[in-house]
Amino acid sequence: MIDVLFAGVAVADYHAARAWYERLLGRPPDMIPNDNEATWRLAEAGWIYVVGDAHRAGKALLTLIVDDLDRHVAELGERGFATGAIETAPGLYRRAVVTDPEGNTITFAETPGGER
């Protein structure tokens, strides 16, 4: 059994990316373990971290399951983010995608009936 998930997003420009993710997530990091890494706790045992690593930058794929995709997309819009169109796979999911300035893909998704 895995107790905690830490998912990483590598970026070339750490300081610009940290500011971008603060705006995307609507708050500052929960922890800054060093001068090249910032972490956000998004669920009881689920974290993401942004780390300066130019060789790995731009290749992350994250999917974050939210309870109300329409509300979440509206909140992103209020913070200046335009998602792609909401895509629906009937009976499976609805999702909207945001790509950070370095090419990392963050998908916000909602499952039928709010299943997580």
N, C-alpha and C positions, 0 to 999 in steps of 0.2 A: 504494500500500500504506500502510495506517495502522499505525504502530508502537506507539502507546500509546493506551489509552482512559481518559479521565477522565469519570466520570458524576457529575453534581451532584444534590444533594438540598437544596432551599431550605426554610428553616424560619424561623418568626417569632421563636422563643425559642432562640437559638443555644446558650446554656449548658445549658439543660435537654435540648435535642436531642443535644448532644455527649455528655452523660452517658448518654442512652438508647442511642445508637449504640455507645458503648464497651461497654455491657452486651450489646447485641445481637451485636456482633462478637467479644466475649470478650477485648478488649484495648484499650489506649489508642491514639490516633491514631499513625500513623507519622510524620506531619509536621503542624505547625501553622504555616502560612505567615504568618498574621496573627491578630489577636484576634477575628476573625469567621468563621474557616474552619478546619476540621480535615479531614485526609485519611488514608485507610487504603489500603494496597496489599493487594489481595485476590488478585492473580495476578501473574505475572511482568511483564506489561505492562497490568494492569488496576487502576484505582484508583476509589474513590468519594470524594466530598467532601461535607461538610455545611457549608452556608454560611448565615449569617443574611441573609435577604432576604424580608421580610414580604409584599411584593407577589407573589412567586412561590410562597410557602409552600404545602405541602399537595398539590401536584399531580404529584409525581414518581412514576414507575413504574420500578422496578428489578427485574431478574430475575438472580439469581445461581445459576449451575449448580454443584451440589455432587456429590461422588462417591458419597455414601451418604445419601440423604434421610432415612431412618428414624433413623440415628445423629445427623444434624444436628438434626432436630426434637427428639430426646431431649435433646441438649445445650442447645438453646434453652429447653426446659422446665426444665432444671436452673438456668438463669439467670433464670427467672421469666417466660418468654414463652410464651403460648399461641398456637399457630398455628391457622388454620382447619383443617378436615379435609383430609387429603391427597386431592387430586383426581388421577384417572388418566385419561389419554387413551391407550388401549392402542397400543403401538408408537410413541408419540410422546414422552410425558413423564409424570412424576408431579410434583406440585407442592403446596406449602403456602405460605400467605400470612400475612404479619404486616403490620399497619398501625401506623405510628408515631403518637404523640399528636397530630400536626398533619395527619394524613390521607394522608401519603405511603405508597405501597404497595411492600413489598419481598416479592418472590416468590422462594422457594428451590425449585429444580427439579432433577430428575434425569432424564437422558435414557436410553433403552434401551442397555444394555451400557456405560454410563458415557461415551458419546460426548460430546465437548465441542467 
